[in-house]
Amino acid sequence: MNSMFQTNLKKLAKQYSQKHIADKTGFSQSSINNYLSGTSEPSIQFLIALKEAFGVSVDDFLFSDFEIEVDVSYEQYIGNYLIYYYNNNSYKGEVHTNLKNTLNYGVLSIYKNKDLDKSVEVSAVFVKDRMGALKIIKALNSSGKNIKDIYLEIGGIYEGQISLSEQSLFIDLGNRENGDKCSIILNCPPTKRNYIGGIGTVNSIARGREHNPCIQFVILSKKLIDVPDGELYNLLKFNDFSVNMDYAIKDIIDLFKRLYSEQNEISIELTDSQKLAIIKNKLEYYFNDILDANAFRFAKISNKEDDTIYKIIKEGIDIG
């Protein structure tokens, strides 16, 4: 087996995945795996298909240390998006109400810079209320001005860039004036249709008294999501656990009966304060056990959350 071919094919598979190579060349995934492992030699037909699918030189691929040139297109992501996220002033998300000053908004644009060989850039601003974000995005969608110029007029601009892997979209942003930075990661949709938004995670520096590292969920949407703030609040929460209290409730009721309703050696000999202490200890045991079992450790953006947000965004209001 030509070892250089294996090396170059592994590079290609790392960049695109075996499945993608199989789909593009018309060969089975098991055949690609056999070529990678060296259990079978590549056919002339596969090399030709490889050349047509990825534009590679067969000679270079067989005999040279081939550099994979990736043609990345960001066309489906071009556009202006509303940003929905939590006010992160409070320590560990502690809030006194689900609504008041909890949700914050922003606007993010992915666009081609006409002055720099149409390279794709990202600009964003973050505001406190929905009306402020809507005013900005309406100006971006309707104005004939350069997008960058509109952001510069608004002030507080975050600038950055996007990059793609096979499964994820990365958006890195920074503000030169205050040195603030944040990084957003979203799932790549399994389609080439125009991206309308989704839910992801953002790693940033928290506001408030202490500027500490903070991670939270964030929603990007080309449409105004037409649901109450309370529902948006719930969609952005990390913790969504369900607790089965049936056994705990039954056990506590049985204990209460033994201590207070039934005539037995324990209920007769114990004082009221001792009975109260037993009930209290039992309740604390179950509460601590349930809280520990459902304590937040980490959260992932699954396809379920992605699909839920996509449907809500799809039913949203177009912003003129």
Summary of the structure (lengths in Angstrom):
residues: 320
radius of gyration: 28.0
end to end distance: 59.2
largest distance: 93.5
contacts: 842
relative contact order: 0.10
helix: 43%
strand: 22%
